[in-house]
Amino acid sequence: MKFLNEPLTENRAVLDWIEESAALTAPDGIVWITGDPAQTEELKRQACSTGEMIKLNEELLPDCYLHRTAVNDVARVEARTFICTKKKEDAGNINNWIEPGECRERLSKLYKNSMKGKTMYVIPYAMGQLGSEFAKYGVELTDSIYVVLNMLIMTRAGRAVGPHLDEGFIKGLHATATLDPENRYICHFPEDNTIWSVNSAYGGNVLLGKKCFALRIASYLGRKEGWMAEHMLILGLQSPDGVIRYVAAAFPSACGKTNLAMLIPPEYYKKKGYKIWCVGDDIAWLRVGRDGRLWAVNPENGFFGVAPGTNEHSNPNALAATRSGTIFTNVCHDLDNNTVWWEGLNDDPPEHAINWKGEPWDYRKYDKADKINTSGAHPNSRFTAPAKNCPCVSPEFDNPDGVPISAIIFGGRRAKTAPLVYQSFDWRHGTFVGSIMASETTAAAAGAIGVVRRDPMAMRPFVGYDMGQYWAHWLEMGDKIPDPPKIFHVNWFRTDGEGHFIWPGFGENMRVLMWILDRCAGKVDAKKTPIGYVPFADDINLEGSGVSKDTLNELLSIDTASWKEDIGNIRDFYALVGDYVPQKLREELDALESRLG
């Protein structure tokens, strides 16, 4: 092997795997990523010299860079994402499956000599705090400096990880290859702790510590080892007396997950001294603590956020996080200031700009009906920002023990069916509530409007094994947690007869969080309904919200007809998931139908 610097481990399992991967991909040399500033700066210089990245205005955006992917490589590709288990039934009906031997044979042809003339970078990294009970370790091999620099932001990577690498490390091999979309594969071998990604350079497909490891592989490990890997934000709500209570929340895409994670309290609560702390915006690993409660960490070290729509009003904390040390992907390049811009940032699009495709861009030709071709920034353009940049990052962010979770919150985008908030009867019923999570497609989404898409626990694209067995693991965890969090469901997106949102959302969502935490503390009662416990309107503080008591009562009402209509859709979804749907959840569905009358 042609190591161009000193290996960071002597572990034979790691070195043998690197040697095997190098023999397949044939790089000219191999460089270990140390995380040392001098090496990182040299990699940035190299990336700028080849045009892989563009350095932005050092005064306005210090240490920030712009990157563009190929126009056919701009998002996660669920259709090209596979779980490769020996038995198809272990991958389940929701996941795409390829038999492991067949997959390795097929992909080996694509990897063959794919790094010829390039350098292979070896990135040792940790998900979670090094040395903590939560931490897991991986190595990603890649031919992309862009991947290296993103992994240095998103994970705890480099020299300090080397001593932690053992035979159980997660193996990740990424090759940019030809970017052929027909031969693009993101494959997971959970039985072998391995991830293979080829023919993509988009972050969601190639930053292998993120969804690939931290959710798909980790969910499999969690089931095997007795913990949980979930697509959840973690936030802390601090009351004026200094007490902080934490919640974890799962939302499908376009349901306000990052905005909730970095919520700004409404003026009414801010004046009283309430604060919100962000522990994580995307992924939570949860374990039973020594005190019998469920404790959570964010295994990541940065934010990989969607740029369009992020602004001073929608999410000032996320915007602040991008102001230094950030990599922007597929946003608009403002040539006058050498900065970046995206739709929804402000009402002042740049006069002289290059769009996400690398073409001169005229904002006057923007057509909302054809965003892909007329926008300055791609609708899925991204920022990769260090978590420490966020003004509301939690003081407990680096706590190796994590934070204790008082409540788990599920959410979806429903026009009529779900009320603003309700609480499950118990953990088993809460698991059922998570299993039926759904959102309705909007005009902004492809396809028909109002179609219900089931996304259980917001994990539909991310479970590394059969969905029914994943639900069974949730039920088993309920038996293992002596003092479990209470489980709730929220819906910020209820509409009136003309399709307008009734609830103001954004910072006002804190009012619902306050009720949730009051319920966890036993401070307020609730009304028992067929779907769960619903607040009494007087127990949600509306002062300064602009929402009337009548509107709140409407938001909390149960649309029985919509729920009855939903039952058939849920049964169809359970049938799709298949034989492993736990009997307890089928019983919960029958009980719901019976309660609805």
HUHUGI-V542996 format. One record per residue. N is the residue number from 1. RES is the residue in one small letter. SS is DSSP state (hx for helix, st for strand, lp for the rest). BURIAL is I if it has 24 or more other ideal C-beta (glycine too) atoms within 12 Angstrom, else O. D_CENTER is the distance of its C-alpha to the mean C-alpha in Angstrom with 1 decimal. Layout:
# HUHUGI-V542996
n = {N N}
res = {RES RES}
ss = {SS SS}
burial = {BURIAL BURIAL}
d_center = {D_CENTER D_CENTER}
This chain:
# HUHUGI-V542996
n = {1 2 3 4 5 6 7 8 9 10 11 12 13 14 15 16 17 18 19 20 21 22 23 24 25 26 27 28 29 30 31 32 33 34 35 36 37 38 39 40 41 42 43 44 45 46 47 48 49 50 51 52 53 54 55 56 57 58 59 60 61 62 63 64 65 66 67 68 69 70 71 72 73 74 75 76 77 78 79 80 81 82 83 84 85 86 87 88 89 90 91 92 93 94 95 96 97 98 99 100 101 102 103 104 105 106 107 108 109 110 111 112 113 114 115 116 117 118 119 120 121 122 123 124 125 126 127 128 129 130 131 132 133 134 135 136 137 138 139 140 141 142 143 144 145 146 147 148 149 150 151 152 153 154 155 156 157 158 159 160 161 162 163 164 165 166 167 168 169 170 171 172 173 174 175 176 177 178 179 180 181 182 183 184 185 186 187 188 189 190 191 192 193 194 195 196 197 198 199 200 201 202 203 204 205 206 207 208 209 210 211 212 213 214 215 216 217 218 219 220 221 222 223 224 225 226 227 228 229 230 231 232 233 234 235 236 237 238 239 240 241 242 243 244 245 246 247 248 249 250 251 252 253 254 255 256 257 258 259 260 261 262 263 264 265 266 267 268 269 270 271 272 273 274 275 276 277 278 279 280 281 282 283 284 285 286 287 288 289 290 291 292 293 294 295 296 297 298 299 300 301 302 303 304 305 306 307 308 309 310 311 312 313 314 315 316 317 318 319 320 321 322 323 324 325 326 327 328 329 330 331 332 333 334 335 336 337 338 339 340 341 342 343 344 345 346 347 348 349 350 351 352 353 354 355 356 357 358 359 360 361 362 363 364 365 366 367 368 369 370 371 372 373 374 375 376 377 378 379 380 381 382 383 384 385 386 387 388 389 390 391 392 393 394 395 396 397 398 399 400 401 402 403 404 405 406 407 408 409 410 411 412 413 414 415 416 417 418 419 420 421 422 423 424 425 426 427 428 429 430 431 432 433 434 435 436 437 438 439 440 441 442 443 444 445 446 447 448 449 450 451 452 453 454 455 456 457 458 459 460 461 462 463 464 465 466 467 468 469 470 471 472 473 474 475 476 477 478 479 480 481 482 483 484 485 486 487 488 489 490 491 492 493 494 495 496 497 498 499 500 501 502 503 504 505 506 507 508 509 510 511 512 513 514 515 516 517 518 519 520 521 522 523 524 525 526 527 528 529 530 531 532 533 534 535 536 537 538 539 540 541 542 543 544 545 546 547 548 549 550 551 552 553 554 555 556 557 558 559 560 561 562 563 564 565 566 567 568 569 570 571 572 573 574 575 576 577 578 579 580 581 582 583 584 585 586 587 588 589 590 591 592 593 594 595 596 597}
res = {m k f l n e p l t e n r a v l d w i e e s a a l t a p d g i v w i t g d p a q t e e l k r q a c s t g e m i k l n e e l l p d c y l h r t a v n d v a r v e a r t f i c t k k k e d a g n i n n w i e p g e c r e r l s k l y k n s m k g k t m y v i p y a m g q l g s e f a k y g v e l t d s i y v v l n m l i m t r a g r a v g p h l d e g f i k g l h a t a t l d p e n r y i c h f p e d n t i w s v n s a y g g n v l l g k k c f a l r i a s y l g r k e g w m a e h m l i l g l q s p d g v i r y v a a a f p s a c g k t n l a m l i p p e y y k k k g y k i w c v g d d i a w l r v g r d g r l w a v n p e n g f f g v a p g t n e h s n p n a l a a t r s g t i f t n v c h d l d n n t v w w e g l n d d p p e h a i n w k g e p w d y r k y d k a d k i n t s g a h p n s r f t a p a k n c p c v s p e f d n p d g v p i s a i i f g g r r a k t a p l v y q s f d w r h g t f v g s i m a s e t t a a a a g a i g v v r r d p m a m r p f v g y d m g q y w a h w l e m g d k i p d p p k i f h v n w f r t d g e g h f i w p g f g e n m r v l m w i l d r c a g k v d a k k t p i g y v p f a d d i n l e g s g v s k d t l n e l l s i d t a s w k e d i g n i r d f y a l v g d y v p q k l r e e l d a l e s r l g}
ss = {lp lp st lp lp lp lp lp lp lp lp hx hx hx hx hx hx hx hx hx hx hx hx hx hx lp lp lp st st st st lp lp lp lp hx hx hx hx hx hx hx hx hx hx hx hx hx hx lp lp lp st st lp lp lp lp lp lp lp lp lp st st st lp lp lp lp lp lp lp lp lp lp hx hx hx st st st lp lp lp lp hx hx hx hx lp lp lp lp st st lp lp hx hx hx hx hx hx hx hx hx hx hx hx lp lp lp lp lp lp lp st st st st st st st st st lp lp lp lp lp lp lp lp st st st st st st st lp lp hx hx hx hx hx hx hx hx hx hx lp st st lp hx hx hx hx hx hx lp lp lp lp lp st st st st st st lp lp lp lp lp hx hx hx lp st st st st st hx hx hx lp st st st st st lp lp lp lp hx hx hx hx lp lp hx hx hx hx hx hx hx hx hx hx hx hx hx hx hx hx hx lp lp st st st lp lp st st st st st st lp lp lp lp lp st st st st st st st st lp lp lp lp lp hx hx hx hx hx lp lp lp lp lp hx hx hx hx hx hx lp lp st st st st st st lp lp lp st st st st st lp lp lp lp lp st st st st lp lp lp lp st st st st st lp lp lp lp lp lp lp lp lp hx hx hx hx hx hx lp lp lp lp lp st st st lp lp st st st lp lp lp lp st st st lp lp lp lp lp lp lp lp lp lp lp st st lp lp lp lp lp st st lp hx hx hx lp lp hx hx hx hx hx hx hx lp lp lp lp lp lp lp st st st st st hx hx hx lp lp lp st lp lp lp lp lp lp lp lp lp st st st st st st st st st lp lp lp lp lp lp lp lp lp st st st lp lp lp hx hx hx hx hx hx hx hx hx lp lp st st st lp lp lp lp lp lp lp lp lp lp lp st st st lp hx hx hx lp lp lp lp lp lp lp lp hx hx hx hx hx hx hx hx hx hx hx hx hx hx lp lp lp lp lp st st st st st lp lp lp lp st lp lp lp lp lp st lp lp lp lp hx hx hx hx hx hx hx hx hx hx hx hx hx hx hx lp lp lp lp lp lp st st lp lp lp lp st st lp lp hx hx hx lp lp lp lp lp lp lp lp lp hx hx hx hx hx hx hx lp lp lp lp hx hx hx hx hx hx hx hx hx hx hx hx hx hx hx hx hx hx lp lp lp lp lp hx hx hx hx hx hx hx hx hx hx hx hx hx hx lp}
burial = {I O O O O O I I I O O O O I I O I I O O I I O I I O I O O I I I I I I O O O I I O O I I O O I O O O O I I I I I O O O O I O I I I I I I I I O O I I I I I O O I I I I I I O O O O I I I I I I I I I O I O O I I O O I I O I I O O I I O O I I I I I I I I I I I I I O O O I I I I I I I I I I I I I I I I I I I I I I I I I I I I I O I I O O O I I I I I I I I I O I O I O O I I I I I I I O I I I I I I I I I I I I I I I I I I I I I I I I I I I I I I I I O O O I I I I I I I I I I I I I O O O O I I I I I I I I I I I I I I I I I I I I I I I O O I O O O O I I I I I I I I I I I I I I I I O O O I I I I I I I I I I I I I I I I I I I O O I I O I I I I I I I I I I I I I I I I I I O O O O I I I I I I I O O O I I O O I I I I I O O O I O I O O O O O O O I I O I I I I I I I I I I I I I I O I I O I I I O I I I I O O I I I I I I I I I I I I I I I I I I I I I I I I O I I I I I I I I I I I I I I O I O O O O O O O O O I I I I I I I I I I I I I I I I I I I I I I I I I I I O I I O O I I I I I I I I I I I I O O O O O I I I I I I I I I I I I I I I I I I I I O O O I O I I O I I I I I I I O I O I I I I O O I O I O O O I I O O I I I I I O O I I O O I I O I I O O I I O O I O O I I I O I I I O I I O O I O O O O O}
d_center = {36.0 36.3 34.3 34.7 33.9 34.2 31.7 29.7 30.4 33.5 31.6 33.2 30.4 28.2 31.1 32.2 28.8 28.7 32.3 31.6 28.7 30.9 33.8 31.8 30.2 33.3 32.0 34.8 33.5 30.8 29.4 27.6 25.0 26.4 24.3 27.7 27.9 30.8 29.0 25.9 28.2 30.1 27.1 26.2 29.9 30.0 26.9 28.7 32.0 30.8 28.9 25.5 24.5 26.4 27.0 26.8 29.2 29.5 30.9 28.4 25.2 26.2 24.8 22.5 22.4 21.8 20.9 21.3 20.2 22.6 22.8 22.1 18.9 16.4 13.3 11.8 14.8 14.4 18.2 18.5 16.0 18.1 18.5 21.9 23.7 27.5 27.7 26.0 25.8 23.5 20.8 21.5 22.1 18.6 17.8 19.8 22.2 24.6 27.1 26.3 29.8 29.7 26.3 27.5 30.7 29.1 26.6 29.3 31.3 28.5 27.9 31.7 32.8 29.6 29.7 33.4 34.3 31.0 29.7 27.4 25.2 24.4 21.4 21.5 18.4 17.3 14.0 15.1 18.5 21.2 23.7 21.8 21.8 18.0 18.0 17.7 19.0 18.7 20.5 19.4 22.3 22.0 24.5 22.3 22.8 19.8 17.6 19.6 19.1 15.3 15.2 17.6 15.4 12.0 13.9 17.3 19.4 23.1 26.5 25.6 23.6 26.6 28.5 25.6 25.4 27.2 27.6 24.4 22.1 19.4 20.9 19.0 21.2 20.2 23.0 22.9 26.2 27.3 24.1 25.8 23.4 25.7 25.2 21.5 19.9 16.8 18.3 17.5 20.5 19.4 23.1 23.6 20.5 20.2 17.9 19.8 18.5 21.3 22.2 19.0 18.2 15.0 12.2 9.7 12.8 14.4 12.4 12.9 11.7 8.0 7.0 10.8 11.9 9.5 8.8 11.7 14.3 13.4 13.5 16.9 18.0 17.1 19.3 22.0 22.0 21.5 18.2 14.7 11.2 8.9 5.5 7.0 7.9 11.4 14.2 17.9 20.7 23.9 27.2 30.4 31.8 29.0 27.4 23.6 21.8 18.2 15.9 12.6 11.1 9.2 9.3 9.2 8.7 11.6 12.1 11.7 8.7 9.0 12.7 13.0 11.4 14.1 16.7 20.3 22.8 25.4 28.8 30.4 28.1 27.9 31.7 31.8 29.7 26.4 23.3 19.5 17.7 14.1 13.2 9.4 6.9 3.5 5.4 9.1 12.1 15.0 18.7 22.0 23.7 27.5 28.0 26.8 23.7 20.0 18.6 15.0 13.6 10.6 11.2 10.1 12.7 11.4 9.1 8.2 8.8 10.7 14.3 16.4 17.1 16.2 19.6 21.8 21.8 18.3 16.6 19.2 17.3 14.6 17.6 19.5 16.9 17.5 21.3 21.8 20.6 18.0 17.6 17.4 16.9 18.8 19.8 23.5 25.9 28.4 31.5 33.7 31.6 29.6 26.4 23.5 23.1 20.9 21.6 21.2 21.6 25.2 28.3 29.8 28.7 30.4 33.8 33.6 30.2 28.6 25.9 22.8 25.2 27.5 30.1 32.1 30.6 32.6 30.6 33.5 32.7 29.3 29.0 26.2 27.0 26.4 23.5 22.8 26.4 27.3 24.4 24.4 20.7 18.8 16.8 13.6 14.8 12.7 13.4 12.7 14.1 15.2 14.0 17.8 18.4 16.9 20.0 18.5 16.8 18.0 21.2 19.7 16.7 18.7 20.4 20.5 21.1 18.0 18.6 20.2 18.4 20.8 18.8 15.9 15.1 14.1 14.3 15.1 17.1 20.7 23.8 26.2 25.2 23.1 24.6 23.0 22.4 23.8 23.8 24.1 27.4 26.1 23.4 24.6 24.6 21.1 19.9 21.7 20.1 16.5 17.9 19.2 16.3 16.7 16.5 19.4 19.3 20.6 23.0 20.3 18.9 20.9 23.4 25.2 24.4 23.8 22.9 20.9 17.9 17.0 13.4 14.1 11.8 9.1 9.5 12.0 10.7 9.5 12.5 14.8 17.9 19.7 18.0 21.2 21.4 17.9 19.3 22.3 20.4 19.2 22.8 24.0 21.8 23.4 26.7 25.8 24.6 27.9 26.5 23.3 21.2 22.1 19.8 19.6 18.5 18.3 18.9 19.1 20.3 23.7 26.3 30.1 32.6 32.1 28.3 27.6 25.0 26.9 24.6 24.0 20.4 18.8 20.7 22.8 20.0 21.1 24.2 22.4 20.6 24.2 25.5 22.9 23.8 27.4 27.2 25.7 28.7 31.2 32.3 32.2 33.3 31.7 33.1 32.8 32.0 31.5 27.7 27.4 28.4 28.3 29.3 32.7 32.5 34.5 31.8 29.2 30.5 30.8 32.9 32.1 29.4 31.7 30.9 34.1 34.7 35.6 32.2 30.4 32.6 31.6 27.9 28.5 30.8 30.2 30.7 32.4 33.1 29.5 28.5 31.4 30.4 26.9 28.4 29.4 26.0 24.5 27.4 26.7 23.1 24.2 26.8 24.3 22.4 25.9 28.1 25.6 24.7 26.1 29.4 28.4 25.8 28.4 30.7 28.3 28.2 32.0 32.3 30.3 32.5 35.5 34.6 34.1 37.6}
